[in-house]
């Protein structure tokens, strides 16, 4: 087992096949969800297998054992959906720009899950020229972004400030969207994860 850190936030990972990284914290959360039907898988993952490398090392033998079991579990999985896409290429990340991504769900830092009833009210567009545009219920937000490895960084966004009936979901969306996020993506899904929580988008 070769433990590595990746991304500017030094998330904990394991190197697979010499050229791919498994996000151990996210994989532990997926395991908790699939095997134990845990209602707060991300909170459990943070407790047993911290995403931060320094916290992982401080946790000692229990975290190492959790990492070994997580890698073994990952080896038995078939990658089928956004919650299972837990490995990322070390090379440049490819995100389908100019596509409209619709928010399907949000997971808070405490592990709480919120399913979006009308995904058309919360959307994200990343343009070819480094601009980001978002619909936030009855408001609009815009700003700039950059990609480094598998990390998407979104700068300070300007937003209209009308009161929306979805409050406080609209502000939670912007809070999770801004800053640095680890990205996992496929043709039909986009997932942005950070210590703040996780956003899951679909077409």
N, C-alpha and C positions, 0 to 999 in steps of 0.2 A: 504494500500500500504506500503510494507516494502522495503525501499531502502537499498542496500548493495553495497559494493565495492568488486571486485574480481580480481584475478591476481596480479602480481607484479607491474603493472602500475596503480592499483587502479581504474579500469574502473567502470563506474556507472552501476548498475543493479538493478533488482527487484526480490525478492524471490517469486517463485511460488510453490504452493503445498508443501512447507516445504523442498523440496529437489532439486529444479531446479532453475537456474538463467536465466532471460532474459536480454540480453545485450540491454539496453535502447537506446543507441546511434545508434547501428546497426539496431534496429527495427524501429526507427524513419526514418532512411534512406530508409528502405524497404517500409515503408508507403508512403514516399514522391515519391518514384519511382512508386509504384503501383497505388496510388490514383491521384497524380498530374502530373505523367509522367515527374517529375523534371529531368533536364539534369545533375544537380550536387547535387544528394541527400546527399552525404556524407558531402559536405560543408554546406548544409542546416542543417543537423543534428548537426554538430559541433557548429553552430550558435545558434540553439534553444534548444538543449539538449546535452551539452558537455559530452564527454566520461570520463573526469577527474572529480573525486568526488569533489575536492576543487572548481573547476570552476562551477560545478553544484550547489553547496551550495551558491556560490557567486552570481549566477544568480537569486536566489530567487524564488518568486511566479511564474513567467512565465515558468521557467524550471520545476517546480513541476506540473503545469497544463499540460505542454507538456508531462511529464512522465505519468500522469493519462490517457490522451487520447491515448498515445502509447500503454499502457497496455490494454486498452479497445479494441483497434484495433487488437492487437495480439491475443486476445481471440476469434476473429471472423475468424482468418486465419486457413487454412489447410496447414500443413507442406508438401511441394511438391518438393522443389528444393533448391539449394545452397543458393540463396538469401533469402530464407524463413527459413532456419535452424538457428534460432536466439536464441535458448535456449541451454544450455550446462549443463551437469551433474557436480555436485560439486566434485564427486569422480574422480579417475584417467581417463585420456583421452586415448581412444584406437584409434591409427592410424595404418592403414595397412602398415606395414614395408615391405621393399624389393619390393614394387610395384613401377611401373614407373608412375608418375603423370605428365600429359601434361598441360602446361599453356594455359588456354582459354582466360583470360582477366586480365587486371591490372586496378586498380583505384588509381589515384594519391592522394596526400594529399589535393589537391585543388578540388577533386571530378571529375576530368577528367577521362573518360573511354577510354581504348584502347583495342580493340579486336585483339587477336593474329591470324594472317592469317594462319600460319603453326605451330600448337602446338607441332609438333615433334621436333622443333628447340629449345624449351625451356622446359626442363623436370627437375623433382626432384625425387630423390630416398633417402629414409631414411632407413638405414640398421638396423638389429637387434642389432648390436654392437655399436650403437651410432654414426655412421658415416653418413655424408650427401654428396651426389654427385649430381651435376647439370650440365646439358647441357645448355649453354648460347649462342645460335646460333652457331658460329664457334669456341667457346671457351668451356673449361671444368673448373669446379670449384669443390672444395672439402673442407670438414671441419668436425666439430663435432657438435652434438646437444644434448639437454636434454629436457625432458618433466616434467613439474610441474603443476598438475591440468589440466587446459585447455590451458596452455601456452607452446608454443614451442620456445625454445631459441637456436638459431644457432650462433656459435662463428665465429671468423674471418675466412674467407674462402680464400684459395689459389686458384688463377685462372690464366690460360694462358691469354695472352694479344694481340692476333691477332685482327686486325681491321675487324669488321663484318659489312655487309651491313645494318643490322638492327639498327645500332647505331643511337641514344643513348638508344634504347630500352633495349639492353643487359645490360648496366650499371644500368638502372632503375630497372630491374629485380633483380639484385644482391643487390641493395640498399634496396628494399622492403623485400627481402628474409632474409637478415642478421638481427641479434638482436632478440628481443622478439616479438612474434606474438600470438594473440588469435586465437585458432583453432576451426572451425566448420567442421564436417566431416560426410560423409555417405558412403555407399558402393561404390559409383561412383564419389563422389566429395570431394574436399578438399579446404577449404578456409582459408587463413592466413590474419589476419587483425591487423593493428597497426596504431598509429598516422601518420606513413609514407605513408599508403595506404593499399590496399587490393590486394592479389593475389588469383585468382580462378583457380583451377586445375580440370581436369577430367581424366578419365582412357585413 
